[in-house]
Amino acid sequence: MTGLTYRNAGVDIDAGDALVENIKPLARRTMRPEVLAGIGGFGALVELPKRYREPVLVSGTDGVGTKLKLAFALDKHDTIGIDLVAMSVNDILVQGAEPLFFLDYYVCERLDVRVATEVVTGIARGCELAGCALIGGETAEHPGAFTPDEYDLAGFAVGVVEKSRALDGRQIALGDALIGLASSGPHSNGFSLIRRIIEHSGADLKAPLRRYAPEATEGPTLGESLLAPTRIYVKSVLALAGALDVRGMAHITGGGLLENTHRMFPEHLQATLESGSWVIPPVFRWLEEAGPVARSEMYRTFNCGIGFVLVVPQAAVSEALALLTQAGESATVIGRVSARSPAAPGTVIL
């Protein structure tokens, strides 16, 4: 009589082993010299870069949220891992941290090696874009306790910053300029509302975006525009911070422009944004009209075209814009630092 096996119970160890073998060459491409032991062990060993005199570790964790539902609907999984990396490394970047390493957690009802490999391919690509090492993670099958043919993701990033150069916003001053870096789309926030808009409007994710937003250029479908991976700003921003005085940063995530721009500001200062100073991409125009969604709700839910904000002195604006453009960013001055009265909001958009 043949006894029960783990595979009978819904967990395929052989599939897990196959995934690990697929991951190894992807992870090798992301290695840094500080990694002493990576994928394969119970834990990974990473030493601190020797160029830091007083290294401070900065950590962050996040997921991708219900953007995954669009990936499932379109069976497109090769860029969602970039989103996962971006959400954590952009967060720790705000403190001026250089990402050192990244770990992921992938959980599903039953492991599909093809899909999981596509996801991890994206994670590895995100780590390459951020300059951090993919040193391991966890893949879990939860038979009978998770939605079939779906998965969830979480990511964990650890970075390092020189203690004297860690940013906390205390240097931000009245009159400083706010520079916005363009996003690639909604990034990984607001997708519960986006999915409601898609359902309400009956929009076809596979149709060209220009069907719904005539000002859109040729090429992407609506689904592709919404799934565009979150931009990773690490290399361009760290290069800028090494060249001139950057006084504060904000990653525009959940809460949109209204809830994030001022998060590093001292309480007596306010972020004042000029609404006409940057171009709101067509996909956001469609979301606003198809909802319909009030403009104030757009600003407190989505990045509306600005994925990252930098605070620099007015005297440094020209040099900052030139360096960012050279690094491949689409950067523009979107506002200034103003005085904030008691009970006033931290960010206003005029």
C-alpha positions in Angstrom: 0.0 0.0 0.0 1.4 3.4 -1.0 1.3 6.0 1.7 0.4 9.6 1.5 3.0 12.1 0.3 3.5 15.8 0.6 2.6 16.1 -3.1 -0.8 14.3 -2.4 -1.4 17.0 0.2 -0.8 19.8 -2.3 2.9 20.7 -1.8 5.3 19.8 -4.6 8.8 19.8 -3.3 10.2 18.9 -6.8 8.5 22.0 -8.3 10.1 24.1 -5.5 13.5 22.7 -6.3 13.0 23.4 -10.0 12.2 27.0 -9.2 15.3 27.4 -7.0 17.4 26.2 -9.9 15.7 28.7 -12.2 16.4 31.5 -9.7 20.1 30.9 -9.1 21.4 32.4 -12.4 19.0 35.3 -12.0 20.3 36.0 -8.5 23.9 35.7 -9.6 23.5 38.7 -11.9 22.6 40.9 -8.9 25.5 40.0 -6.6 27.5 42.6 -4.9 31.0 42.1 -3.4 29.6 42.4 0.1 27.6 39.2 -0.3 29.5 36.3 1.4 26.8 33.6 1.0 23.5 34.0 -0.8 20.8 31.7 -2.1 20.8 28.1 -1.0 21.5 28.4 2.7 19.2 28.9 5.7 20.4 32.5 5.8 22.5 34.9 3.7 25.7 36.6 4.9 26.3 40.2 3.8 29.0 42.5 5.2 28.8 46.2 5.3 30.7 48.2 2.6 34.1 49.2 3.9 33.8 52.7 2.5 31.3 53.7 5.3 32.8 55.1 8.4 29.6 55.2 10.5 27.2 52.9 8.6 23.5 53.1 9.5 21.2 50.3 8.3 17.8 51.3 6.8 15.2 48.7 6.2 11.9 48.6 4.3 9.2 46.2 3.4 6.2 46.3 1.1 4.0 44.3 -1.3 2.4 45.0 -4.7 -1.2 45.1 -3.5 -4.2 44.4 -5.8 -2.2 45.3 -8.9 -1.6 41.6 -8.9 -5.3 41.1 -10.0 -4.5 42.8 -13.3 -1.4 40.6 -13.7 -3.6 37.5 -13.2 -6.3 38.8 -15.6 -3.7 39.4 -18.4 -1.4 36.5 -17.5 1.5 38.9 -17.4 3.9 38.3 -14.6 7.4 39.4 -15.9 7.3 42.9 -14.5 5.4 42.6 -11.3 8.6 41.7 -9.5 10.1 45.1 -10.5 7.2 46.7 -8.7 8.0 44.6 -5.6 11.6 45.7 -5.5 10.7 49.3 -6.3 8.3 49.8 -3.5 10.9 49.0 -0.8 14.1 50.4 -2.3 12.4 53.7 -3.2 11.2 53.9 0.4 14.6 53.5 1.9 16.1 55.8 -0.7 14.2 58.6 1.0 16.6 58.4 3.9 19.5 58.6 1.5 20.2 54.8 1.8 21.9 52.7 -0.8 20.1 49.4 -1.1 22.4 46.5 -0.2 20.2 43.4 -0.5 16.6 42.2 -1.1 14.6 39.2 -0.1 11.2 38.2 -1.4 8.2 36.1 -0.1 6.1 34.3 -2.7 3.0 32.4 -1.6 0.5 30.5 -3.7 -2.1 27.7 -3.5 -0.1 25.5 -5.8 3.3 26.3 -7.3 3.3 27.0 -11.1 7.1 27.1 -11.9 6.6 29.1 -15.1 4.7 31.9 -13.4 7.0 31.9 -10.4 10.0 32.1 -12.6 8.6 35.0 -14.5 7.9 36.8 -11.2 11.4 36.2 -9.9 12.9 37.3 -13.3 11.2 40.7 -12.6 12.5 40.7 -9.0 16.0 40.1 -10.2 15.7 42.8 -12.9 14.4 45.2 -10.2 17.5 44.4 -8.0 19.8 45.1 -11.0 18.1 48.5 -11.6 18.5 49.3 -7.9 22.1 48.0 -7.6 21.2 45.6 -4.8 21.7 41.9 -4.4 18.9 39.3 -4.5 20.2 37.1 -1.7 17.2 34.8 -1.0 13.6 34.6 -0.1 10.8 32.1 0.6 8.4 30.3 -1.7 5.4 28.8 0.1 2.5 26.6 -1.1 -0.7 26.9 0.9 -3.0 24.2 -0.5 -6.6 24.7 0.4 -5.9 28.0 2.1 -5.2 30.3 -0.9 -7.0 31.2 -4.1 -6.1 28.8 -6.9 -4.0 30.2 -9.8 -3.1 33.3 -7.8 -0.1 34.3 -5.6 0.9 37.1 -3.3 4.2 38.9 -2.8 6.1 40.7 -0.2 9.6 42.2 -0.3 12.2 43.2 2.2 15.1 45.6 1.4 18.0 46.6 3.6 20.3 49.5 2.7 23.0 51.6 4.3 23.7 55.3 4.7 26.5 57.2 6.3 25.2 58.5 9.6 26.2 62.1 8.9 24.4 62.0 5.5 21.1 60.3 6.6 18.2 62.5 5.6 15.5 63.3 8.1 14.1 66.6 6.7 15.5 68.8 9.3 17.6 70.7 6.7 14.5 71.6 4.6 14.1 75.4 4.6 11.5 78.0 3.5 11.8 78.7 -0.2 13.4 75.4 -1.2 12.4 74.0 -4.5 10.4 70.8 -5.0 11.6 68.7 -8.0 9.3 66.0 -9.3 10.5 62.9 -11.1 8.1 61.4 -13.6 6.3 58.1 -12.8 5.7 55.4 -15.3 2.0 55.2 -14.4 0.0 54.4 -11.2 3.0 52.4 -10.0 1.6 50.0 -7.3 -1.0 52.2 -5.5 -4.7 52.8 -5.9 -5.5 49.6 -7.7 -8.6 48.8 -5.7 -10.0 52.0 -7.1 -8.6 51.3 -10.6 -10.2 47.9 -10.6 -13.6 49.5 -9.6 -13.2 52.0 -12.5 -12.5 49.2 -15.0 -15.5 47.3 -13.8 -17.7 50.4 -13.8 -16.6 51.5 -17.3 -16.5 48.1 -18.9 -13.1 49.0 -20.4 -11.2 46.4 -22.3 -7.7 45.9 -20.8 -6.4 44.6 -24.1 -7.6 47.6 -26.1 -5.2 50.4 -27.1 -5.0 53.1 -24.4 -5.7 55.7 -27.2 -9.3 54.3 -27.5 -9.9 55.7 -24.0 -7.4 58.5 -24.0 -7.1 60.1 -27.5 -4.0 62.0 -26.4 -2.1 58.8 -25.7 0.6 57.7 -28.2 0.6 54.7 -30.3 1.5 51.4 -28.7 0.5 50.4 -25.2 -2.8 48.8 -24.3 -4.8 50.0 -21.3 -3.7 47.0 -19.4 0.0 47.5 -20.3 -0.3 51.2 -19.2 -1.7 50.2 -15.9 0.8 47.3 -15.4 3.8 49.5 -16.3 6.4 48.7 -13.6 7.1 51.2 -10.8 10.2 53.3 -11.7 13.2 52.7 -9.5 14.9 56.0 -8.8 17.9 54.7 -6.7 20.8 55.2 -9.0 19.9 58.6 -10.4 18.9 60.0 -7.0 22.0 58.7 -5.1 24.2 60.2 -7.8 22.4 63.5 -7.4 22.7 63.4 -3.6 26.4 62.7 -3.9 26.9 65.8 -6.1 24.8 68.5 -4.4 22.7 69.5 -1.4 19.5 67.4 -1.4 17.6 68.2 1.8 14.6 65.9 1.6 12.8 63.3 -0.5 9.4 61.7 -0.8 8.3 58.5 -2.4 4.8 59.0 -3.8 3.0 55.9 -2.8 -0.3 55.2 -1.0 -1.9 58.5 -0.2 -0.8 60.1 -3.4 0.8 63.5 -3.7 -1.3 65.0 -0.9 -0.3 62.6 1.8 3.3 61.9 0.9 5.1 65.0 -0.4 5.4 66.6 3.0 6.1 63.5 5.1 9.7 64.6 5.8 8.9 68.2 6.4 9.2 70.0 9.7 5.7 70.8 11.1 6.1 74.5 10.4 6.7 74.0 6.7 4.3 73.1 3.8 4.7 71.7 0.3 3.0 74.0 -2.2 2.6 72.3 -5.6 1.7 74.1 -8.8 -0.8 71.9 -10.6 0.1 73.0 -14.1 3.8 72.5 -13.7 3.9 68.9 -14.8 2.0 66.9 -17.4 -0.6 64.4 -16.0 -0.2 61.3 -18.2 -3.2 60.0 -20.3 -3.9 57.0 -18.2 -4.6 59.2 -15.2 -6.8 61.4 -17.3 -8.8 58.4 -18.3 -9.1 57.2 -14.6 -10.4 60.6 -13.6 -13.0 60.8 -16.4 -14.1 57.1 -16.4 -14.6 57.0 -12.6 -15.5 59.7 -12.5 -13.0 60.7 -9.7 -12.8 64.2 -8.3 -9.4 65.8 -8.9 -8.8 66.1 -5.1 -9.4 62.3 -4.8 -7.0 61.7 -7.7 -4.3 63.7 -5.8 -4.8 61.8 -2.6 -4.9 58.3 -4.2 -2.5 58.4 -7.1 0.9 59.8 -8.0 -0.7 61.6 -11.0 2.6 61.4 -12.9 5.1 62.3 -10.1 6.6 59.2 -8.5 9.4 60.8 -6.4 9.9 64.3 -5.0 13.3 66.0 -4.1 13.8 69.1 -2.0 16.8 71.2 -3.0 17.9 74.8 -2.4 16.8 77.2 -5.2 20.4 77.8 -6.0 20.9 74.1 -6.9 17.8 73.7 -9.2 19.5 74.2 -12.6 22.3 71.8 -11.7 19.9 69.2 -10.2 17.7 69.2 -13.3 20.7 68.8 -15.6 22.1 65.9 -13.6 18.7 64.2 -13.4 18.1 64.6 -17.1 21.6 63.2 -17.8 20.7 60.2 -15.6 17.5 59.5 -17.7 14.9 61.0 -15.4 12.1 63.3 -16.6 12.4 66.0 -13.9 10.7 69.3 -13.4 10.2 71.9 -10.7 6.7 71.3 -9.3 6.5 73.6 -6.4 8.2 75.2 -3.3 8.5 75.0 0.4 6.1 77.4 2.1 5.3 78.4 5.7 2.6 76.3 7.3 0.1 77.7 9.7 -1.4 75.5 12.5 -4.0 73.0 11.4 -3.1 73.7 7.7 -2.5 70.6 5.5 1.0 69.5 4.9 0.7 69.7 1.1 -1.5 72.0 -1.0 -1.9 71.9 -4.8 -2.8 75.2 -6.4 
